């Protein structure tokens, strides 16, 4: 259907244009690969069938303006969850990922914002976008009634203090760090302290490090300005050593492999994989851990540890989001565990004493 193809072509063009702004990311086609297949292979075919069912072929504008509603979005999402292949599951399997519901709704919302809203002025869609917990719950309930088992998303749990100490001691106990080990240690330090994303770390240049002032300059998430971070002495010493050893004075990338340095390309997200695997295996050998603990040894696990500490220090969400490039949902998932009853009681009493009612009652 020509009208639907025009909508898809417009969405394709807009997403490609947005991806051109993200050439420094690990996957420069990340938005395209996420959004386009969901709209092209699932939403558009679902709408085609819907138009045929109600005899609206050729009347796409009237359909989107006056017929398309919450129920159609629910059914389109269910169509996607039922039809899309679930990683690791057989084709006839009734097990699906719960996250697939959110993935599709996010893709539709982007399609709506970039194309449908401007093309057809679908103001009524605002009543159920962005996707609410109620909408997701409704879709889940209907899928479960049809016999589907919805798996919760696989989490990357936060590293705990014990693992943090073990990782830090691992590097500090090596008498002479190799170049790769030193780079890895600096990345680990920056992650544990500031929760920097790998896309931020991999694009740090020598121009961003001021050795005299002991500061590091990173671009904020909104890309409107830079954040100047004061470096603790230990990170400063390691960065200084790395810069001097490799004569990094020509605005080069701070982190590199020998091959990457020759062509001036940022390191891949797998840069830390080997060293984290080695540390994880050593930790397991010493403490004989279960699988849940071992899953913490990831870059995301370190970021969550950092954000948890920021929340304990009462940094506001907007600041953490701008520094770490993480969204609010991710940050909320890093909230530290509840304090012990004694600490919690002290906290509550301190805050209550600060209210007027405490003295007036």
C-alpha positions as CSV (number, residue, x, y, z in Angstrom):
1,X,0.0,0.0,0.0
2,X,1.6,3.2,-1.2
3,X,0.5,5.5,1.7
4,X,1.9,3.1,4.3
5,X,5.1,2.7,2.3
6,X,5.5,6.5,2.2
7,X,5.2,6.6,6.0
8,X,7.8,3.9,6.4
9,X,10.1,5.7,3.9
10,X,9.8,8.9,5.8
11,X,10.6,7.1,9.1
12,X,13.5,5.4,7.5
13,X,14.9,8.7,6.3
14,X,14.5,10.4,9.7
15,X,16.1,7.6,11.7
16,X,19.1,7.4,9.3
17,X,19.6,11.1,9.7
18,X,19.6,10.7,13.5
19,X,22.1,7.9,13.4
20,X,24.5,10.1,11.4
21,X,24.8,12.2,14.5
22,X,26.0,9.2,16.5
23,X,29.0,8.0,14.5
24,X,31.1,7.7,17.7
25,X,28.9,5.1,19.3
26,X,29.7,1.4,19.3
27,X,26.9,0.8,16.9
28,X,26.5,3.9,14.6
29,X,23.3,2.3,13.2
30,X,21.8,1.6,16.6
31,X,18.6,3.5,16.3
32,X,18.0,2.2,12.7
33,X,18.5,-1.4,13.8
34,X,16.2,-1.0,16.8
35,X,13.3,1.0,15.4
36,X,13.0,0.1,11.7
37,X,12.5,-3.7,11.8
38,X,9.7,-3.4,14.4
39,X,7.8,-0.9,12.3
40,X,8.6,-2.4,8.9
41,X,8.2,-6.1,9.6
42,X,5.4,-6.0,12.2
43,X,3.5,-2.7,12.6
44,X,3.0,-2.0,8.9
45,X,1.9,-5.6,8.1
46,X,-0.5,-5.5,11.0
47,X,-2.0,-2.2,9.8
48,X,-2.3,-3.5,6.3
49,X,-4.4,-6.4,7.5
50,X,-6.5,-4.1,9.8
51,X,-7.3,-1.8,6.8
52,X,-8.4,-4.8,4.8
53,X,-10.6,-6.1,7.6
54,X,-12.5,-2.9,8.0
55,X,-12.5,-1.9,4.3
56,X,-10.3,1.2,4.8
57,X,-7.8,0.5,2.0
58,X,-6.8,3.8,0.5
59,X,-8.2,5.7,3.5
60,X,-5.1,5.6,5.7
61,X,-5.5,9.2,6.8
62,X,-9.0,8.7,8.0
63,X,-7.9,5.5,9.7
64,X,-5.1,7.0,11.7
65,X,-7.1,10.1,12.6
66,X,-10.4,8.6,13.5
67,X,-10.1,4.8,13.9
68,X,-6.7,3.9,15.3
69,X,-6.9,3.8,19.1
70,X,-5.5,2.2,22.2
71,X,-7.0,-1.2,21.2
72,X,-5.3,-1.2,17.9
73,X,-1.9,-0.5,19.6
74,X,-2.5,-3.3,22.1
75,X,-3.3,-5.7,19.3
76,X,-0.3,-4.5,17.2
77,X,2.0,-5.1,20.2
78,X,0.5,-8.6,20.8
79,X,1.1,-9.4,17.1
80,X,4.7,-8.3,17.5
81,X,5.3,-10.4,20.6
82,X,3.7,-13.4,19.1
83,X,5.4,-13.2,15.7
84,X,8.9,-12.0,16.5
85,X,11.5,-14.6,17.2
86,X,12.6,-14.8,20.8
87,X,16.3,-15.3,21.3
88,X,17.1,-18.8,22.5
89,X,13.5,-20.1,22.0
90,X,12.1,-22.5,19.4
91,X,9.7,-21.1,16.9
92,X,6.7,-22.9,18.5
93,X,7.7,-21.9,22.0
94,X,5.1,-20.0,24.2
95,X,7.9,-18.3,26.1
96,X,8.5,-14.7,25.3
97,X,10.5,-11.8,26.7
98,X,8.6,-9.3,28.7
99,X,10.9,-6.6,27.4
100,X,9.6,-7.2,23.9
101,X,6.4,-5.4,24.9
102,X,8.3,-2.2,25.9
103,X,10.6,-2.5,22.9
104,X,7.7,-2.4,20.5
105,X,5.9,0.4,22.3
106,X,9.0,2.5,22.3
107,X,9.4,1.9,18.5
108,X,5.8,2.9,17.9
109,X,6.2,6.0,20.0
110,X,9.2,7.1,17.9
111,X,7.3,6.3,14.7
112,X,4.4,8.4,16.0
113,X,6.6,11.3,17.1
114,X,8.6,11.5,13.8
115,X,6.0,10.7,11.3
116,X,2.3,10.0,12.3
117,X,1.9,13.1,14.5
118,X,3.1,15.4,11.8
119,X,1.4,13.6,8.9
120,X,-2.0,13.0,10.4
121,X,-2.2,15.1,13.6
122,X,-3.2,12.1,15.7
123,X,-3.7,14.1,18.9
124,X,-5.8,11.4,20.5
125,X,-2.7,9.1,20.8
126,X,-1.5,11.4,23.6
127,X,-4.0,9.7,25.9
128,X,-2.0,6.5,26.0
129,X,1.6,7.6,25.0
130,X,4.1,7.4,26.4
131,X,3.3,3.8,27.3
132,X,1.9,3.6,30.9
133,X,2.2,0.8,33.4
134,X,-1.5,0.2,32.9
135,X,-1.1,-0.3,29.1
136,X,1.8,-2.7,29.6
137,X,-0.1,-4.6,32.2
138,X,-3.1,-4.9,29.9
139,X,-1.0,-6.3,27.1
140,X,0.7,-8.7,29.6
141,X,-2.6,-10.0,30.9
142,X,-3.9,-10.7,27.4
143,X,-0.8,-12.5,26.4
144,X,-0.8,-14.7,29.5
145,X,-4.5,-15.5,28.9
146,X,-3.4,-16.8,25.5
147,X,-0.9,-19.2,27.3
148,X,2.3,-17.2,26.9
149,X,5.0,-17.2,29.6
150,X,6.7,-13.8,29.8
151,X,10.2,-13.9,31.0
152,X,11.5,-10.9,33.0
153,X,14.5,-9.1,31.5
154,X,18.0,-10.5,32.3
155,X,19.5,-8.0,34.7
156,X,23.1,-6.9,35.0
157,X,23.3,-6.6,38.8
158,X,25.3,-4.0,40.5
159,X,28.7,-4.9,41.9
160,X,28.8,-5.0,45.7
161,X,31.5,-3.5,48.0
162,X,33.2,-6.9,48.3
163,X,33.6,-7.3,44.6
164,X,34.7,-3.6,44.3
165,X,37.4,-4.1,46.8
166,X,38.5,-7.3,45.1
167,X,38.8,-5.6,41.7
168,X,40.7,-2.6,43.1
169,X,43.1,-4.9,45.0
170,X,43.7,-7.0,41.8
171,X,45.2,-4.0,40.0
172,X,47.0,-2.5,43.0
173,X,48.7,-5.9,43.7
174,X,50.3,-6.0,40.2
175,X,53.8,-4.7,40.6
176,X,54.2,-3.6,37.0
177,X,51.1,-3.0,35.0
178,X,51.3,-3.7,31.2
179,X,49.9,-0.9,29.0
180,X,46.6,-2.8,28.5
181,X,46.3,-3.4,32.2
182,X,47.0,0.3,33.0
183,X,44.4,1.4,30.5
184,X,41.9,-1.1,31.9
185,X,42.6,0.1,35.5
186,X,42.0,3.7,34.5
187,X,38.7,2.8,32.9
188,X,37.7,0.8,36.0
189,X,38.6,3.7,38.2
190,X,36.6,6.2,36.1
191,X,33.6,3.9,36.0
192,X,33.6,3.1,39.7
193,X,33.9,6.8,40.6
194,X,31.8,8.6,37.9
195,X,29.7,5.9,36.4
196,X,30.8,7.0,32.9
197,X,29.3,5.1,30.0
198,X,31.7,3.2,27.7
199,X,30.8,5.5,24.8
200,X,32.0,8.4,26.8
201,X,35.2,6.7,28.0
202,X,36.2,5.4,24.6
203,X,36.0,9.0,23.1
204,X,38.2,10.7,25.7
205,X,41.1,12.6,24.0
206,X,44.2,14.1,25.4
207,X,42.6,17.5,25.0
208,X,40.0,16.5,27.6
209,X,42.7,15.9,30.3
210,X,44.3,18.8,32.1
211,X,47.3,17.4,33.9
212,X,48.1,20.8,35.6
213,X,44.6,21.2,37.1
214,X,44.1,17.5,37.5
215,X,40.7,17.6,35.7
216,X,38.9,15.6,33.1
217,X,36.4,17.1,30.7
218,X,33.4,15.0,29.5
219,X,30.4,15.9,27.3
220,X,27.1,15.9,29.2
221,X,24.3,13.7,28.0
222,X,22.3,16.7,26.6
223,X,25.5,17.6,24.6
224,X,24.9,21.2,25.6
225,X,28.0,21.7,27.7
226,X,31.0,19.9,29.3
227,X,31.3,18.6,32.8
228,X,34.7,19.3,34.5
229,X,35.6,16.4,36.8
230,X,38.2,16.8,39.5
231,X,40.5,13.7,39.4
232,X,41.6,12.0,42.7
233,X,45.3,11.6,43.0
234,X,45.4,7.9,42.1
235,X,43.5,8.4,38.8
236,X,45.6,11.4,38.0
237,X,48.9,9.4,38.6
238,X,47.7,6.6,36.4
239,X,46.5,8.9,33.6
240,X,49.7,10.9,33.7
241,X,51.8,7.7,33.6
242,X,49.8,6.4,30.6
243,X,50.0,9.7,28.7
244,X,53.8,10.1,29.3
245,X,54.6,6.4,28.5
246,X,52.8,6.6,25.2
247,X,53.7,10.3,24.3
248,X,50.0,11.2,23.9
249,X,50.4,14.9,23.2
250,X,48.8,15.2,19.7
251,X,45.1,15.2,20.7
252,X,45.0,11.4,20.4
253,X,42.5,9.0,22.0
254,X,43.5,8.2,25.5
255,X,42.4,4.5,25.2
256,X,43.5,2.3,22.4
257,X,44.8,-1.0,21.2
258,X,48.0,-0.9,19.1
259,X,45.9,-1.6,16.0
260,X,43.3,1.0,16.8
261,X,45.9,3.6,17.5
262,X,47.3,3.3,14.0
263,X,43.9,4.2,12.5
264,X,42.7,6.4,15.2
265,X,39.5,4.5,16.0
266,X,38.0,4.2,19.5
267,X,38.3,0.9,21.4
268,X,35.4,-1.5,21.3
269,X,33.1,-2.3,24.2
270,X,34.9,-5.7,24.5
271,X,38.1,-3.9,25.6
272,X,37.5,-4.8,29.3
273,X,36.2,-8.3,28.6
274,X,39.4,-10.3,29.1
275,X,40.5,-8.6,32.3
276,X,37.0,-8.7,33.9
277,X,36.7,-12.4,33.0
278,X,40.1,-13.1,34.6
279,X,39.1,-11.2,37.8
280,X,35.8,-12.9,37.9
281,X,37.4,-16.3,37.7
282,X,39.9,-15.5,40.4
283,X,37.1,-14.3,42.6
284,X,35.1,-17.4,42.0
285,X,38.1,-19.6,42.7
286,X,38.6,-17.8,46.1
287,X,35.0,-17.6,47.2
288,X,33.2,-20.3,45.2
289,X,30.3,-18.0,44.2
290,X,26.9,-18.7,42.6
291,X,26.0,-17.5,39.1
292,X,24.2,-14.4,40.3
293,X,27.3,-13.0,42.0
294,X,29.5,-13.7,38.9
295,X,27.0,-11.8,36.7
296,X,28.0,-8.6,38.5
297,X,31.5,-8.5,36.9
298,X,30.5,-6.3,34.0
299,X,30.9,-2.7,33.0
300,X,27.3,-2.1,33.7
301,X,27.7,-3.7,37.1
302,X,30.4,-1.1,37.9
303,X,28.3,1.8,36.6
304,X,25.4,0.7,38.9
305,X,27.8,0.6,41.9
306,X,28.9,4.2,41.1
307,X,25.3,5.4,40.7
308,X,24.3,3.7,43.9
309,X,27.0,5.7,45.7
310,X,25.9,8.9,44.0
311,X,22.4,8.3,45.2
312,X,23.7,7.7,48.8
313,X,25.5,11.1,48.5
314,X,22.2,12.7,47.5
315,X,23.1,13.7,43.9
316,X,19.9,14.6,42.1
317,X,18.6,12.4,39.3
318,X,19.1,15.1,36.6
319,X,22.8,15.4,37.4
320,X,23.4,11.7,37.5
321,X,21.6,11.3,34.2
322,X,23.7,14.0,32.5
323,X,27.0,12.6,33.8
324,X,26.4,8.9,33.2
325,X,24.2,9.0,30.1
326,X,21.7,6.7,31.8
327,X,17.9,7.2,31.9
328,X,15.8,7.6,35.0
329,X,14.6,4.0,34.9
330,X,18.2,2.7,34.9
331,X,19.1,5.1,37.8
332,X,16.1,4.1,39.8
333,X,17.3,0.5,39.5
334,X,20.6,1.4,41.2
335,X,19.0,2.6,44.4
336,X,20.9,1.2,47.4
337,X,19.3,-1.4,49.6
338,X,17.3,-0.1,52.6
339,X,19.3,0.9,55.6
340,X,19.4,-1.2,58.7
341,X,16.5,-0.5,61.0
342,X,18.7,1.5,63.3
343,X,20.0,3.8,60.6
344,X,16.6,4.1,59.1
345,X,15.1,5.1,62.5
346,X,17.8,7.7,63.0
347,X,17.2,9.1,59.4
348,X,13.5,9.3,60.0
349,X,13.8,10.9,63.4
350,X,16.3,13.5,62.0
351,X,14.0,14.5,59.2
352,X,10.9,14.6,61.4
353,X,12.7,16.9,63.9
354,X,13.2,19.3,61.0
355,X,9.4,19.7,60.5
356,X,7.4,22.5,62.2
357,X,4.9,19.9,63.4
358,X,7.5,18.3,65.7
359,X,7.6,21.4,67.8
360,X,4.0,22.4,67.4
361,X,2.2,19.1,68.1
